[in-house]
């Protein structure tokens, strides 16, 4: 086992019930309050319901500028459409990685009238030099996301970055994003232990969406409850021990930007003036025209 400086659980951010879009019910941890983020991660939402009334209204057309949105679907079916002509069908296990950058107007609408809708949306900030680059979109079906089987049971889905010798479809294979994101979906059986190397200096957190776990090395481990984000201290690895009932969690890490964050709804820039310009561009029909 690695002797790298292990990270500890520095802070727990409980998720809070809220709604977004046209009334979709969800739980928000990062981003639940102004300034409650882990640079460069701005927001994490979990949506999970078997009741169609909680999600049918969806997320009608709305704008973004200055960051990336990552939607990861566990159950259900959503369709993405944007003003650039992109259309994507997001099914179980699929990922939509959208770089809003200088501007995009898109919608995400359920393609089901019953059954379970479950997944996550993550916002990742862009550095100032990339906030006004052209918008981009990538639809990643479940079959393109590699799965690593763990000794003793459990598995790791590698969405972005790498776990061992396995690289995900994002931030690898010759195309590296400036924030160097790692995005893993980890499933552990009861009592199992998991160790993952992390780049020192990168900010990292976990989100437990099923079960709970203890985070940190022996003697310093702290509990991370169900549906909470656990912000990690710095170090070269993270150690997780599943509760008796097992745990499923997201592990996210990235290079911090250390830049000012000024947010107004769906716009995230570095200054108030840039936010005012984004609003003016959107109201004047220029946000989409310049994307």
N, C-alpha and C positions, 0 to 999 in steps of 0.2 A: 504494500500500500504506500502511496506517495507520502513523503514527509513535508510536502509543501505547506506553507503557512495557511492553516485552515481558517475559513471565515466563520464568524459568529453571527447570530441574529441580533442586529442592532436596533430594529424597530419593527413593530407590527402595525399594519394599517388595515383595520377592519373594513370590509366592503359594506356599502350602504345601499338600501333599495332606492331606486329612482326611475325615471323614464326618459326616453329620448326619441328622436324622430317624430313620428305622428302619434306617439304614446306607447311605444314598445317598453315593456317593463324589464328592468335589468338591475344588476348590482354593480356599483362602481367603487373601486378601491383607490388606485392612483387617480388623481384628478377630481376626487370627490369634493375637495375644497381648493380654493385658489392657492397655487404654490405647492400643492401636495403632489409632487412628482419626484422621480428618480432620474436625473439627467443621464441620457436624453429621452427617457420614457416619460411621456406626458399624461397618459391616461390608460387605464385598463378597465374595460367593461365585460361582465359576464352576463349573457342572456340565457335563460333556462326556464322553459314553461311547457306544460302539456296542454295549456288552455289557449286556444286560438285567439281569444279576445285579448291576450297579452301581447300578441305579436303581429296580428294580421294587418294592422295599419302600416307597418314597415317604416322605412326611411325614405320618403319621397325626395325628389330632386333638391339638393342643397350643395352649397359651395365649400371648398377648402382651399387654403393657401398656406405654404410654409413648412409642411411636415409630411410624414408618411402615415397611412392607415393600413393596418394589417388585420384582416378578418379571417378567423380560423373557425370552421364549422365542425362541430361534433355530430350533431343530428339535425336533419331538416334540409331545406332547399331554398336558397335565395338567388335572385338574379341581379347582377350588376349591369347598369347602363350608364354611360357618361356622354358628355357633349363632344368628345373626340371620336365617338362611334364605337367605342369598345363595348362588348357585351360578354358577360361571363356568367356561367351557371355554377354556383357554389353549392356542392353537395357534401354529404358526410365525409369528414376527413380532409376536405379541400381547403385551400388558402387563397385569399385574394390579397396581393401586395400592391398597393397603390401609392405612387409618389405624387402627391398633389402639387408640390413645388409652387410654381408661380400661379397656378390656378386650375381647378377642375370643378365641374358641376356634375354630380352623379346621384344615382338612386340605388337603394338596395331594398328590394321588395320580395316578401315571401312568395314562394311558388307552391304553397300547400294551404289547405283550408282546415286541416286537422293534424293531430299528431304532435310530436315533440319538436321544438325548435331550441337548439342549444349550441352555444359557441362563445367566441370572444372577439372583441375588437380592441386593438392596441394602437396607440398613437406614438410615433417615434419622431422626435424633432429632427430637423435638418440644420446643418451649419449655415451661417449667414450667406456664405458664398454660393450655396446651392438652393436657397429659398426661391430664387426667381429663375431656376432652370426649367426647361420644358417638362410638363407633366408626363407621367408614365403609368402603365398598368400591366400587371401580370396575373394571370389566372393559373393556379397550380393545383391540378387534381390530386386526389389522395394517392393514386398510384405512383406519383413522382416523388413522394415523401418517403425516404428510407426509414426502416424500423430496425433497431438494434435489440436483439434479445439478450437479456442479462442472465448471468449465472444465478441460479437459485430462484428463477422466476422474475417476472417483470419485463418491461421493455421501455425503449426510448425512441420516440419519433423525432427525427432531426429535421426541423423546418428551415432553420438558418444557422450558419456557422458549422461547426464540426463537433462530433463526439467520437473520440478515438480516431480511427481511420475513416470514419463515415462522415461524408459531407452532405449537408442539406442542399436543396435546390436554390436557396437564396444565400448570398454572401459567400460564394465559393465558385469553384470551377472557372477561375480566371477573372471573375467579376466581384470585386470587393466593395462593399458599401462603406462610406466614410465613417460611419459610427460602428462598423465592425460588429453587427449584432449577432448574438447567440440566442436561438429560440428552440427550446426542447420541451416536449410533452412527455413526462415520465410517469409510468405506472409501476407501483411496487406492491407486492403482496404483504400481508401482515408481518410485521417485525423485520422486514428486509432492510438492509443498509445499502446506500447508494453514495458513491463518491464521484465527483466530476471536477476536472481541472478548470480553472477560470483564469483569465488574464489579469494579472495584478494591475491595479489602477483602473480597471473597468468597473462601472457600477453594476450591481446585480440584485435581483430579488426573485422570490418564488411566490406562486399563487396556488394555494391548495383548493382544488375544486371538487374533490371527493376525499373524505377522510381527513386525517390530520397527521402531523409528523413532529419529530424533534430535529432541530437544526443545530449543527455545530459539533465540534469534537467531544469526545468523552470527557465528562467533568465540566464542560461549558455548554452542553446542549440545552436549548430552550424550546418550549413548545410553540408550534405554529398551528393555530386552530383552523377549523374548516372555513373556507371562503374568506381567507385573509391573505394579504400580501405581506411577506416577510422580507424586509430590506436587510441586506447583508453588509457586514464590515468588509474592509479590503482584505485581500489574501490570494493565495494561489489555488485554492480548491474549496469546494463546499461538500459537507457531509450531511446526509439526510437519513433518518431512521423512521420507517413507517410505523404508524400505530398498529395495534393488534388487528384492526379491520382492514389494513392496507391504506394506501394513499395514491391519489393522482394529482399531479401538480405541473404547472408550467415553470420552467427555469429560464429567466431572461437576463442577459448581460449585454453591455455595450460600452463603447468608449464615450465618456462624458464630453460635452461640448464646451462647458464653462463660458457660456454666452448668456446675455440677458434674455429672458423669456417674457414677452408681452402677448397675452392672449385675449382675444375677444371672440367668444363663440367658436366658430369653425376656422378662425384665422389665428395663426401663431407666428409672430415676427419678433424682431429684436427691439423695436422702438414703437412708441405710440404713433409717430408720424407714419410709419410703415403700415400700421393697422388702419389708420385713417385713409391711406391710399388704397388699401385692399377693399375697404368699404366703398370708397368712391368708384373703384374699378368695377365692383360687382353691381352697384346700383346703376352705373352708367353702361352696363353691358360689355365692359372691356375685359373683365377677368377671364371670361371664356374665350373672347376673341384673341387674347394675347397668349393663350395656352397652347 
